[in-house]
Amino acid sequence: MDKSICLILLLWMCGCRAGGQAEHSLQGSQRENAAVLTSCDFNQDSDPFCRFSQDTTDNNDWTRHKGSTPTAGTGPSGDYPDGNGYYIYHECDNVANGQKARLLSPALSSSASQICVQFRYYMYGSDNTNVLKVLVNRPSGEEQVWKKTGIQSPSWLQGSVTVSKPSSQSIHIVFEAQRGFSASCDSALDNIVISEGACPSCVSGCDFDTLDDLCEWMTRTDNPDLFGFSQWVGPSGTEGSGPDDDFSKPGLGAYMLLESLEAVPGETSQIRSPLINPSSGCLDLTFHYYLYGTSTTMELSVHTMTTDESLGPALFTVRGNQGQGWKPAEVRYLGTAAIQFVILGTFGETHLTDIAVDAVCVMACKANNSSATGNYSRTDYSKTNNSWTDYSKTNYSWTNYSKTNNSGTDYSKTNNSGTDYSKTNNSWTDYSKTNNSGTDYSKTNNSWTDYSKTNYSWTDYSKTNNSWTDYSKTNYSWTDYSKTNNSWTDYSKTNYSWTDYSKTNNSWTNYSWTDYSKTNNSGTDYSKTINSRTIYSKTINSGTDYSKTNNYRTDYSKTNNSRTDYSKTNNSWTIYSKTNNSQTIYSKTINSGTNYSKTNNSWTDYSKTNNSWTDYSKTNYSWTDYSKTNFSRAIYSKTLNSGTNYSKTINSGTNYSKTNSWTDYAKTNNSRTIYSKTIDSRTNNSKTIDSRTNYSKTNNSRTNYSKTINSRTNYSKTNYSKTNNSRTNYSKTINSRTNYSKTNNT
C-alpha cells in the first residue's frame, strides 16, 4: 500500500454514528506489536487483580470497586472508559494521614532494555496533599519513576513512564497511593498495561493551558463574523452548555471552546495540527471533547487534510448532546503522505451548542496489516470479543453488544431490541450513560410517551421537563420520581396520597425520605396531617420508622406541631423537644445526629456548657461525662446510631411502644441520662454496672476501660456479658445501635 492512504477509525469513547457512544478498552492505550508483559483492567471476577498483588508491608489495601466511591466529592463516578466496569482505588476515609496502599506487579523478566508502563489514573478532591507514585523495585532497592500530588482533574488521565533496566534483570512495578490530610483524597487506577520498549510520546500536541500559545496548532473559521474556536478559561459563557473547567489542569488551565453566544446554525470552525510526516506509516490522534447542550445537530468531527487544503472524509463524528463530562477519543491514520489533522466543530440549531476540545496529542504508531481489513475485534475496544463487523452502520442490533451472553435482554427491559426504540438516528448508545438511564433518552422529538410501556421504571424517564403525569400508571414506585423540579403534587391524585403507600407492603422504607428531600419537593406537598415529609429527617428517619399510629413523635402534637411547621431555618428541634436536647438542635444538613463529622464537629458545639462530644470522641472519652439533663438518646449517635437505625422490635427510637418511647422517657425519670439510681439500668442493667449516672468522672470507663480506648466503639467484646446488656452485641467498629441484639439490649 505504498503511497496510499488507509484511514482507520479506532474509537475510545464515541461511535462514528450520529449520536453514537464510543467503546474503550484496555488495549486502546497500548502499542501495536509491542510485547505485553502484563496488564489488568480489573473487570474479570474470576481474577479481579489479574497477576497484581497487594503489598503486605503497607498500611492499607487497594479496593476494587464499581461506580462512585463512598466518599462524596472525591474519586471517580465509574471506571475508564465508560463507567460500567471495575477499577481500584485507595480509600482515604477512616485512614490515618500519610498511610499508604501499594500494588505490586508480577515479576517482569524481559530481554528488552526498556519497558513502558501505561495506566489511567484519577486524582480529584478537596485535599491537595495526597500522592500517587510509580516505583521500580529492583534487587538493589526501590526507585521512584513517576509522581503526582494533589488535585489533577475530575476526569481519568493517562499516565505513562519508560523504565530502563538491564536485559537480564527481573523487576516489579509498584503503584503507591498515600493519604493526605483529609478524607477527600481518593486516588484511583485502571487499565494498566506494561509492555516492552519505550513509551510513545507526542509528535505534536497541546494542552492549550498557556494563553496565546497553541503549540503550532492553529484555528480557522471561514465566516469572518465569528471568532470560532478560541482559548477559554473556566466555565463556558452559556449556562446549560459546555464545560465548567479545563480538562488537563482544572482551575488553572485553558481549553479550546466554540462558544454558543455567537452560534449560527451550521457554521463551522477548525482546529488544525501542524503538517506531520508519518515516518512509521501510522499516526494516532488522541484528544478530549465536551459536547453538552440542547442541540441535536451540533457536531464534532475529525478529518485529515493534505497539502492541497482539501478535507478528507470524516474519520470520527459525534453529534448532539453527549452529556456532561470530558470524553476521550482516538483517531488513527494509516499512510505515508504528510497530513494535518483537522478537528471540525459545527454549531447546532439551538443557542445551547457549546463544543470544547482539550489535550490534543499526535503519536507515531505501528501499522497493523490485519487491521486494514476493517475487522476490528471487540477485544480492541471493549470487554468481550464480539467483532465489530457484527455491527454494521445500519444494523446495530443490541443482541451483539451485551456483556454476558450477548442477548438483547441485557440492553432492554424484556426483549425489545434498540431498533424498537430508536428513530432514524437515536440508537441505543444515545440512551445509555450508565445502564440506559433516562437522561439520555430524551431528545427533542422523542417524548417519553414513546417509552411509557408498563414495565419501564420511572428512573428511566426522570427528566426535568417531561412531566410525570404522562406516566402516572399504577405500578410505578415513588422512589423513582425524585427529581428536582418534578414536584410530587403532580402525582397526588386521589389514589396517590402518601397514606396509600404506608400500607403493609408499601412500607416507607421503600420510599426513603432521602429520595424526596430535594430542594423544592418539600414533604408538605405530599403529607396529610402526620405524614409530612419534613417530620422525618432526611436519610436515617425513613418512613418505616414513623407508622401512622404510634410512631408519631410524641413531642409534636397531632395538629400544629408537625416538623414541617418547625423545619424553617431558625426553628431548631430544641423548640419542639420537651427539654432541649432533641436531635434536630443540630442543623439539618451537617450537624444532624447522623451527620456529625468524625473530627471537627465536636458535641461541644451543640451542648450547653462543658459536655462537649469532643471529650467523648473515639480515643479517650468515656460516656460518663454527659450531664444528666441535657442529652437525649438521639444526640449521642454517630451516623448509624440514630434512633431510626435501631432494630425494628425494641431498639428503634421511633418504634418503641408508647410506654418505652424515648419521648415518654424525657418526663421525670426516664430520659436516658436522667434515669434515677433505682431505675437507671437501660431496662435491665443493675445500678452498679450500667447506669450512666453512676460512672464517676475519673474512672468512667465502662467497667475498667482504659482511658485511651474508652469510646463506645472500642469497648471490648468480653467485658459486657450477654445478661447485663453488655455491648457484647455491639459491633467493634461501628457500634451502631442497629447492631444491638433484639433481646438483650432493650
Residue pairs with C-beta under 8 A, 6 or more apart in sequence:
1 334
1 335
1 372
2 336
3 336
3 337
4 335
5 304
5 312
5 333
5 334
5 335
5 337
6 334
6 335
6 372
7 304
7 312
7 313
7 315
7 332
7 333
7 334
7 335
8 332
8 333
8 334
8 371
8 372
8 374
9 16
9 315
9 316
9 331
9 332
10 28
10 284
10 330
10 331
10 332
10 376
10 380
10 381
11 22
11 23
11 316
11 329
11 330
11 381
12 22
12 23
12 24
12 25
12 28
12 81
12 286
12 328
12 329
12 330
12 381
13 21
13 22
13 23
13 24
13 81
13 82
13 327
13 328
13 329
14 20
14 21
14 22
14 289
14 316
14 318
14 322
14 327
14 329
15 21
15 22
15 23
15 318
15 427
15 429
16 314
16 316
16 317
16 393
17 317
17 393
17 396
17 425
17 427
17 429
18 299
18 317
18 318
18 319
18 320
18 425
19 296
19 318
19 319
19 320
19 425
19 426
19 427
19 429
19 430
20 318
20 427
20 429
20 430
21 82
21 322
21 429
21 430
21 432
22 81
22 82
22 318
22 327
22 329
22 381
23 81
23 82
23 378
23 381
23 382
24 80
24 81
24 82
24 328
24 381
24 382
25 41
25 81
25 191
25 379
25 380
25 381
25 382
25 383
26 39
26 40
26 41
26 191
26 193
27 193
27 379
27 380
27 381
28 81
28 191
28 330
28 380
28 381
29 118
29 120
29 158
29 191
29 193
30 36
30 39
30 118
30 193
30 195
31 116
31 195
31 197
31 200
31 365
31 366
32 282
32 365
32 366
32 367
32 368
32 371
33 366
33 368
34 116
34 195
34 196
34 197
35 110
35 112
35 195
35 196
35 197
36 193
36 194
36 195
37 108
37 110
37 115
37 194
37 195
37 196
38 50
38 51
38 52
38 105
38 106
38 108
38 192
38 194
39 50
39 191
39 192
39 193
39 194
40 49
40 50
40 51
40 52
40 191
40 192
41 79
41 85
41 86
41 190
41 191
41 192
41 383
42 48
42 49
42 50
42 64
42 79
42 85
42 86
42 87
42 88
42 190
43 79
43 85
43 86
43 383
44 50
48 64
48 86
49 64
49 88
49 103
51 105
51 106
52 103
52 104
52 105
52 106
52 192
53 103
53 104
53 106
54 61
54 62
54 101
54 102
54 103
54 104
55 101
55 102
55 103
55 104
55 174
57 102
58 99
58 100
58 101
58 102
58 176
59 95
59 96
59 99
59 100
59 101
60 90
60 91
60 95
60 99
60 100
60 101
60 179
61 101
62 88
62 89
62 90
62 101
62 103
62 175
62 177
62 189
63 88
63 89
63 90
63 91
64 86
64 87
64 88
65 86
65 87
65 88
65 89
66 78
66 79
66 85
66 86
66 87
67 77
67 78
67 83
68 75
68 76
68 77
68 78
69 75
69 76
69 89
69 91
69 186
69 188
70 91
70 93
71 91
71 92
71 93
71 125
71 183
71 184
71 186
73 125
73 126
73 184
74 92
74 124
74 125
74 126
74 127
74 183
74 184
74 185
74 186
75 89
75 122
75 124
75 125
75 186
75 188
76 87
76 89
76 122
76 124
76 156
76 188
77 83
78 84
78 85
78 87
78 434
79 85
79 86
79 87
79 190
80 87
80 120
80 122
80 156
80 190
80 191
81 156
81 328
83 433
83 434
84 403
84 434
84 435
85 383
87 122
87 188
87 189
87 190
88 103
88 188
88 189
88 190
89 122
89 186
89 187
89 188
89 189
90 101
90 177
90 179
90 186
90 187
90 188
91 186
92 125
92 127
92 130
92 179
92 180
92 182
92 183
92 184
92 185
92 186
93 183
94 183
95 179
95 183
96 179
97 179
97 180
97 181
98 178
98 179
99 178
99 179
100 176
100 177
100 178
100 179
101 176
101 177
102 174
102 175
102 176
103 174
103 175
103 176
103 189
104 137
104 172
104 173
104 174
105 172
105 173
105 174
105 192
105 194
106 172
107 170
107 171
107 172
108 115
108 170
108 171
108 172
108 173
108 194
109 170
110 167
110 196
111 167
111 168
112 167
112 196
112 197
113 164
113 165
113 166
113 167
114 162
114 163
114 164
114 165
114 196
114 197
114 198
115 162
115 163
115 165
115 194
115 195
115 196
115 197
116 160
116 161
116 162
116 163
116 193
116 194
116 195
116 196
116 197
116 198
116 199
116 200
117 134
117 145
117 146
117 160
117 161
117 162
117 163
117 173
117 192
117 193
117 194
117 199
118 158
118 159
118 160
118 191
118 192
118 193
118 194
118 195
118 199
119 158
119 159
119 160
119 175
119 189
119 190
119 191
119 192
119 193
120 156
120 157
120 158
120 159
120 189
120 190
120 191
121 132
121 148
121 152
121 156
121 157
121 159
121 187
121 188
121 189
121 190
122 152
122 153
122 155
122 156
122 157
122 186
122 187
122 188
122 189
122 190
123 130
123 132
123 148
123 150
123 151
123 152
123 153
123 157
123 187
123 188
124 151
124 152
124 153
124 154
124 250
125 151
125 182
125 184
125 185
125 186
126 182
126 184
127 150
127 151
127 180
127 181
127 182
127 183
127 184
127 185
128 149
128 150
128 151
128 180
129 149
129 150
129 180
129 181
129 185
130 149
130 150
130 177
130 178
130 179
130 180
130 185
130 187
131 147
131 148
131 149
131 176
131 177
131 178
131 180
132 147
132 148
132 149
132 175
132 176
132 177
132 178
132 187
133 144
133 146
133 147
133 174
133 175
133 176
133 177
133 178
134 144
134 145
134 146
134 147
134 159
134 161
134 173
134 174
134 175
134 176
135 142
135 143
135 144
135 145
135 173
135 174
135 176
136 142
136 143
136 145
136 163
136 165
136 171
136 172
136 173
136 174
137 171
137 172
137 173
137 174
138 165
138 169
138 171
139 169
139 170
142 174
145 161
145 163
146 159
146 161
148 159
150 180
151 250
151 251
153 247
153 248
153 249
153 250
154 245
154 250
155 247
155 288
155 325
155 326
156 190
156 328
157 248
160 199
161 199
162 198
162 199
163 171
163 173
165 171
173 194
175 189
175 192
177 187
179 185
200 363
200 364
200 365
201 363
202 361
202 362
202 363
203 276
203 283
203 362
203 363
203 364
204 215
204 216
204 217
204 273
204 274
204 276
204 361
204 362
205 215
205 359
205 360
205 361
205 362
206 214
206 215
206 216
206 217
206 359
206 360
207 248
207 249
207 253
207 358
207 359
208 214
208 215
208 231
208 253
208 254
208 255
208 256
208 358
209 246
209 248
209 249
209 252
209 253
209 254
210 254
211 231
211 233
211 254
212 231
214 231
216 274
217 271
217 272
217 273
217 274
217 360
218 271
218 272
219 228
219 229
219 230
219 256
219 269
219 270
219 271
219 272
220 228
220 269
220 270
220 272
221 227
221 228
221 229
221 268
221 269
221 270
222 267
222 268
223 264
223 267
225 262
226 262
226 264
226 267
226 269
227 259
227 262
228 258
228 269
228 270
229 256
229 257
229 258
229 269
229 270
229 271
229 345
229 357
230 256
230 257
230 259
231 254
231 255
231 256
231 257
232 254
232 255
232 256
232 257
232 259
232 356
233 246
233 253
233 254
234 244
234 245
234 246
235 242
235 243
235 244
235 245
236 242
236 243
236 257
236 259
236 260
236 354
236 356
237 259
237 260
237 261
238 259
238 260
238 261
238 293
238 351
238 352
238 354
240 293
240 294
240 352
241 260
241 292
241 293
241 294
241 352
241 353
241 354
242 257
242 259
242 260
242 290
242 292
242 293
242 354
242 355
242 356
243 255
243 257
243 290
243 292
243 326
243 354
243 356
245 251
246 252
246 253
246 254
246 255
246 358
247 253
247 255
247 288
247 290
247 326
247 358
247 359
248 255
248 358
248 359
253 358
255 290
255 356
255 357
255 358
256 271
256 356
256 357
256 358
257 354
257 355
257 356
258 269
258 345
258 347
258 354
258 355
258 356
259 354
260 293
260 347
260 351
260 352
260 353
260 354
263 347
263 348
263 350
263 351
263 353
264 347
265 297
265 347
265 348
265 349
266 346
266 347
267 346
267 347
268 344
268 345
268 346
268 347
269 344
269 345
270 342
270 343
270 344
270 345
271 342
271 343
271 345
271 357
271 360
272 305
272 340
272 341
272 342
272 343
273 285
273 340
273 341
273 342
273 360
273 362
274 340
275 307
275 338
275 339
275 340
276 283
276 338
276 339
276 340
276 341
276 362
277 338
278 333
278 335
278 336
278 337
278 338
278 339
278 364
279 364
280 364
280 365
280 366
280 367
281 334
281 335
281 336
281 367
282 332
282 333
282 334
282 364
282 365
282 366
282 367
283 332
283 333
283 339
283 341
283 362
283 363
283 364
283 365
284 330
284 331
284 332
284 333
284 362
284 363
284 364
284 365
285 302
285 330
285 331
285 332
285 333
285 341
285 360
285 361
285 362
286 328
286 329
286 330
286 331
286 359
286 360
286 361
286 363
287 328
287 329
287 343
287 357
287 358
287 359
287 360
287 361
288 326
288 327
288 328
288 329
288 357
288 358
288 359
289 300
289 318
289 326
289 327
289 329
289 355
289 356
289 357
289 358
290 322
290 325
290 326
290 327
290 354
290 355
290 356
290 357
290 358
291 298
291 300
291 318
291 320
291 321
291 322
291 327
291 355
291 356
292 321
292 322
292 323
292 324
292 354
293 321
293 348
293 350
293 352
293 353
293 354
294 321
294 350
294 352
294 353
294 444
295 320
295 321
295 347
295 348
295 349
295 350
295 352
295 353
296 319
296 320
296 321
296 348
296 349
296 443
296 444
297 319
297 320
297 346
297 348
297 349
298 319
298 320
298 345
298 346
298 347
298 348
298 353
298 355
299 317
299 318
299 319
299 320
299 344
299 345
299 346
299 348
300 317
300 318
300 319
300 343
300 344
300 345
300 346
300 355
300 357
301 314
301 315
301 316
301 317
301 318
301 343
301 344
301 346
302 314
302 315
302 316
302 317
302 329
302 331
302 341
302 342
302 343
302 344
303 311
303 312
303 313
303 314
303 315
303 341
303 342
303 344
304 311
304 312
304 315
304 333
304 339
304 340
304 341
304 342
305 311
305 312
305 339
305 340
305 341
305 342
306 312
306 337
306 338
306 339
306 340
307 338
311 342
311 344
315 331
315 332
315 333
316 329
316 331
318 329
319 425
320 348
320 430
320 443
323 433
323 439
323 440
326 358
331 341
332 365
333 339
333 341
334 367
334 371
334 372
341 362
343 357
343 360
345 355
345 357
346 355
347 353
347 355
374 389
375 387
375 388
375 389
376 387
376 388
376 389
377 385
377 386
377 387
377 388
378 384
378 385
378 386
378 387
378 388
379 385
381 388
383 403
384 403
384 406
386 400
386 401
386 406
390 400
391 397
391 400
391 401
396 418
396 427
396 428
397 408
397 417
397 418
397 419
398 408
398 410
398 411
398 412
398 417
398 418
398 428
399 406
399 407
399 408
399 417
400 406
401 410
401 411
401 428
402 408
402 409
402 410
402 411
403 410
404 410
408 415
408 416
408 417
408 418
409 415
411 417
411 418
411 428
411 432
411 436
412 418
412 420
412 421
412 436
413 453
413 455
413 456
414 455
418 427
418 428
418 431
421 428
421 431
421 450
421 451
422 428
422 430
423 443
423 445
423 446
426 443
426 446
428 436
430 440
430 441
430 443
431 437
431 440
431 441
432 440
433 439
433 440
436 460
437 459
437 460
438 448
438 459
438 460
438 461
438 462
438 463
439 462
439 463
441 448
441 451
441 460
441 461
441 463
442 448
442 463
442 466
447 466
447 470
448 461
448 463
448 466
448 470
448 471
449 470
451 460
451 461
452 461
452 470
452 471
452 473
454 473
454 475
457 476
457 477
457 480
458 468
458 471
458 476
458 477
458 480
458 481
459 480
461 468
461 471
462 480
462 481
462 482
462 483
462 486
463 483
464 483
464 484
464 485
464 486
467 486
467 490
468 481
468 486
468 490
468 491
469 490
469 491
472 490
472 491
472 493
472 496
477 510
477 511
478 488
478 491
478 501
478 510
478 511
478 515
478 516
479 510
479 511
479 512
479 515
481 488
481 491
481 515
482 515
482 516
482 518
482 521
483 518
484 518
484 519
484 520
484 521
485 520
486 521
487 520
487 521
487 525
488 516
488 521
488 525
488 526
489 525
489 526
492 525
492 526
497 526
497 528
498 526
498 527
498 528
498 531
499 528
499 531
499 548
500 506
501 508
501 510
501 511
502 508
502 531
502 543
502 547
502 548
507 543
507 544
508 536
508 542
508 543
508 544
508 545
508 546
509 542
509 543
509 544
511 542
511 543
512 539
512 542
512 543
513 523
513 533
513 536
513 537
513 538
513 539
513 541
513 542
513 543
514 538
514 539
514 542
516 523
516 526
516 533
517 523
517 533
517 538
522 533
522 534
522 564
523 531
523 532
523 533
523 534
523 535
523 536
523 564
524 532
524 533
524 534
524 564
525 533
526 532
526 533
527 533
527 535
527 562
527 564
529 558
529 559
529 562
530 546
530 548
530 552
530 558
530 562
531 543
531 546
531 548
532 562
532 563
532 564
533 564
534 562
534 563
534 564
534 567
535 546
535 553
535 556
535 562
535 563
535 564
536 542
536 543
536 545
536 546
536 563
537 583
537 584
537 588
537 592
537 594
538 588
538 592
539 594
540 594
540 639
540 640
540 642
540 644
540 645
541 642
541 643
541 644
541 654
542 644
545 551
545 643
545 644
545 652
545 653
545 654
545 655
546 552
546 553
546 654
547 655
550 657
550 658
551 654
551 655
552 558
553 563
553 576
553 654
553 663
554 658
554 661
554 663
554 664
555 561
555 576
555 577
555 578
555 582
555 663
556 562
556 563
556 576
561 576
563 576
563 584
565 571
566 573
566 575
566 576
567 588
572 584
572 585
572 586
572 587
573 582
573 583
573 584
573 585
574 580
574 581
574 582
574 584
574 585
576 582
576 584
577 585
577 632
577 666
578 663
578 666
578 667
579 629
579 630
579 632
579 666
579 671
580 630
581 630
581 631
581 632
581 635
582 632
582 634
582 635
583 592
583 593
583 632
583 634
583 635
583 642
583 643
584 592
585 606
585 635
586 592
586 593
586 595
586 596
586 606
586 635
589 595
590 597
590 601
591 601
591 605
591 606
593 634
593 635
593 637
593 638
593 641
593 642
594 637
594 638
594 639
594 640
594 642
595 601
595 639
596 603
596 613
596 638
596 639
598 617
598 618
598 638
601 613
602 612
602 613
602 614
602 617
603 611
603 612
603 613
603 614
603 615
603 616
603 635
604 610
604 611
604 612
604 613
604 614
604 615
605 612
606 613
606 635
607 613
607 627
607 630
607 631
608 627
608 630
609 627
611 625
611 626
611 627
611 630
611 631
614 621
615 621
615 625
616 622
616 623
616 625
616 626
616 711
617 711
618 711
618 713
618 714
619 708
619 709
619 711
620 707
620 708
620 709
620 710
620 711
621 710
621 711
622 695
622 700
622 701
622 702
622 705
622 707
622 710
623 636
623 692
623 695
623 700
623 702
623 712
624 692
624 695
624 696
624 697
624 700
625 697
625 700
626 636
626 673
626 692
627 673
628 673
628 674
628 693
629 671
629 673
629 674
630 673
631 672
631 673
632 662
632 666
632 671
632 672
633 643
633 653
633 662
633 665
633 671
633 672
634 642
634 643
634 653
634 662
636 672
637 643
637 645
637 736
637 737
638 736
639 736
640 734
640 736
640 737
640 738
641 735
641 736
641 737
641 738
642 653
642 737
643 652
643 653
643 654
643 662
643 737
644 652
644 653
644 654
645 652
645 736
645 737
645 738
646 652
646 653
646 655
646 737
646 738
646 740
647 737
647 738
647 740
647 742
648 655
649 655
649 742
650 656
650 742
650 743
650 745
650 746
651 737
651 738
651 740
651 742
651 745
651 746
653 661
653 662
654 661
656 662
656 664
658 664
660 746
662 671
662 672
664 670
665 671
665 672
665 674
666 674
668 674
669 675
669 676
669 679
670 679
672 692
673 692
673 693
675 681
675 691
675 692
675 693
677 687
677 691
677 693
677 694
678 687
680 687
680 690
680 691
680 692
680 693
680 694
681 687
681 690
681 691
681 725
682 690
682 725
682 745
682 746
683 725
683 746
684 723
684 724
684 725
684 744
684 746
685 691
685 724
685 725
686 724
687 694
688 694
689 703
689 724
690 702
690 724
690 725
695 701
695 702
700 710
701 707
701 710
702 710
702 715
702 719
702 720
702 727
703 719
703 720
704 719
705 714
705 715
705 716
705 719
712 727
712 730
712 735
713 732
713 733
713 734
713 735
714 732
715 727
715 730
715 735
717 727
717 728
717 732
718 728
719 726
719 727
720 726
720 727
720 728
720 730
721 728
722 728
722 729
722 744
723 744
725 744
725 745
725 746
726 744
727 735
729 739
729 740
729 741
729 744
729 745
730 739
730 740
730 745
731 739
737 745
